Amino acid sequence: MSSVQRAYRILQILQQRGVSHLVMSPGSRNAPFMIALKKIPEISVHLQPDERSAGYTAMGIALASGKPVVACCTSGTAAANYLPSVVESYYQKVPLICLTADRPKEAVGQRNGQTIEQRNLYGIYIRYKIDLEIENDVDFITDSLKAVLNQNLLGPVHLNVAFKEPLYGDDINLEKPNVTFCPQPTNVVSREILLSAKKLIRKSRRPLLLLGQMEPDGKVQAAVETWMRAGGQVAGEWLCNIQGSDIIRNIDVLLGCGEFNPDLLVSIGRDWVSKKIKGAFEGIPIIHIEEIDHAPEPFGSISIHVKSQPSSVLIALVEEFEAIEKVGWKVMESNFEDERKHESSSWCDLTAIQTIMRFSPAVMHLGNSSVIRYAQLATLSNKVIYANRGTAGIDGTLSTAIGQAIAHNSDFLCLLGDVSFFYDSNALWLAGSVRQIKIVVINNGGGHIFSVISGPEQHPEIADWQQSPTNYEIGLVAKSFGFTHTVVVDELSLTQALSLKGHVFIEVKV
């Protein structure tokens, strides 16, 4: 079986598993995949020469679409550049498939160019991996891929494929494989665990449902609404992507108030931006619902971990509500919001970001550091908000956003800081694949998150190293990739810029 035939069989199986997007990085060892893809029009190919950016872009498409997406590269350090996006995908449970071309295993360690040990390259951050060697026949390839791809891909997968020369040719004569995938069902909730959770609910009078970061899900939305109609309180930052006017959005202002006294916490979803809530619920029972083997404990020691999708479990818990007390936690938060709205504020990061959040499109990606913190103070409605909170790094913000914009194929906005932009500016290589996108950069001179968080003020002598000041022309980078570049210096010019269509780059100077 030739290299091109092997590549064709692998890609056909991936396509039958639901892969419709592949982010390709140029190279020679992965040429068999390129040749084979010309015979598989069902897979859209997006070219991104920077492998680090490509991994994040593929992850962004997967997050927004809910389907596995492939990032394909040549051998050597090209494959190593996927690691940051692999780690982010691992913690966000994203079905990113890294399809890395390799040399035969006997070539490793022999001082051949672009040859490294790729067979365990991503360590513990891979959910499943397959090493397909030269000697593997078509049946082995088919059976191995089916065994892995039948799993629920709650995290990254590594498919490392060795090719020997010749790498080129057009000798595809294999029939399309007839592979049927039946992914394993989600974890069945243990009857004993569910009974224990119901027992805690029946005892509770002031249960609080805490919503972590999630992608939009109609079933979860309906379950949360059922919880609120039954009298339960809900708190969730904008990243939870659950709508509802009664949801507490800024729980920080309630912590420490005597009137805020939940007697049970039920948490779903992933991370929170707020650090104040971590450890804030120690001393009360905590039920965490998430389909994951190990449940993190950011809020305190978990009493019960229900390994399941949350919607059906939440409905079952609501049925056990008894004598739920009416509390005024949302009113307390609203009073704080009213006070803050009456405060006059000059043009700064905070006022600019709040304006952007109000006038942004319905789908957006928030950068990390100060941007995402200020954004939590905005008042929103019916927006889908993404962010790389798996590791909370700045390194792939724009690349992930480009991927999500490709998946949504609608007006899209990415809001990030100047340091995040320069760090990930290679993402703009793929901007042509996006129908319409606004990239908004808060240009405050670089890295001012360290003037917001506590600690750095004790050592001002390290500020030049810690804050990454930028003295480069953002507009020149934007224009080189074909963007309309505009600079705004006040709220009026910002709102006008946000109404522009097409590929728009807005530099906000504060």
C-alpha positions, 0 to 999 in steps of 0.5 A: 500500500503506497503512502498516498493510499494509506493517507486516503484510507485514514482521511476517508475514515475521519470523514465518515466519523464526522470530520468536515474541516481540516487545518493544513500546515505546509510540508513534505512528509504530509504531502500524501495527505494533501494529495488524498484530500483532493479526492475528498471534497467533503473535507474543507481545508484551511491553510495555516503555515504556523502550526502553533496557530493551526492547532488553536484554529482547529480547536476553535472550529471544533469548539464552535461546531461540536465536531472533531476537527483535524490539524495536519502537519509535517514531521519534526518540530512542526508536530511539537508546535501543536502542544499548546493547543493540545493542552488547551483542548485537553482541559476544555475537552475539545475533540482536536485531532492532531494528524502528524506525518512521521518518518519510519521509526528506524529513522529516529535518532539517526540525525535525519532532518525534521525527525524527532520522537513523535510517538509519545509527543504530547504525553498525558495531554492526549485522550487517545493516540494511535501510531500507524507504522509502515508495516500496518496494513489497511485492515489494521489501520481501519480497525485501529481508527474505528476503535478510537473514533468510536469513543466520545472524544472529550479531548485531543487525539493524536494520530501519528502516521509514518510514511516512507518515500515515495511520498508523491503519486496519484495511485489512489485505487482503494474503495471507500471504506464502509465504516459505521461509527456508534460512539459509546453512550455517555456515562450512566449515572450510578443509582447510588450516587444519584440517590445521595445527591437527591438526599442532599437536595431534599435537605437544602433550603437555599441551593445555589446552581453555579454555572461554569464555562460551557458552549451553548446547549439547549437542553442545559438551558432548559434545565437551568430554566426549570431550576429557576422556576422551581425557586432555585438560585443560579449564578453564572458568568457570561462564559456559561452561555446560559441566558436568563435575567434572574441569573447572578452574573457578578457573584463577587459582590455577594461574597462576604455578605451575611445575607448571601448564605447558600446551604448547598452548591451544585456546580456544572461546566468548567472554569470561572474567571473569578478567583474570589469564588474559589474556596468560597463555599467550603463548609457546605455540601458541593455536588459537581455534575460533569462527564469527566473522570476526575472532578476538580475542586476549585470551590472546596471539597466535593461531596458528590461527583455525578459523572454525567451530562448535566441536563437530565441530572438537574431535572431529577434534582429539581424534582426533590426540591422541598420548601425552598426559601425565597432569597434576595441575592439577585436584588443585592447584585442588582443594587450594586449594578445600579450604584456602579452605573451612576458612577462617572467614569473616564475613557479607559479600558473598562469603559471601552470594553463595556461599550464593545460588549454592548455593541458587539455581534451576537458571537464573540471571543474574549481574550484573557488577562484584563479583557475578560475580567472587565467584560464580566462587568458588562450588561449583555443579552443573547450573546455567545461568548468563547474564551480560552479558559482551559489554561487561561493563556494568551498564546492562541486567542486570535487563532482560536477566534478565527476558527470559531468565526469559520465555524459560525460563518456569521458576523464575529468579533474577537476582543483582545489586548495588544500583547495577545495580538502581537503574540498570535498575529500569525493567526491572520494568515487564515483571516481570508477564510472568514466571511466577516470578522471584527478584531478589536485590540485594546492598546494600553501599552502592554500587559496591564493585567499586572497593574490590576492583580495584587502582588506586582505592586510590591516589586515595581522594579520588575514592571518592564519585564512583566508587563511586555510593553509594545512599541510596534505599529498595530495598524501596519500588521493589520493592513498587511493582511488586508484589514480595514484599520481604524483607531478609536479614542472615545465612545462615539468613534468606537460605536461607529467603528463597530458598525463597519462590515467586512474584515475590520481591525479596530485599535482602541487607544486608552 
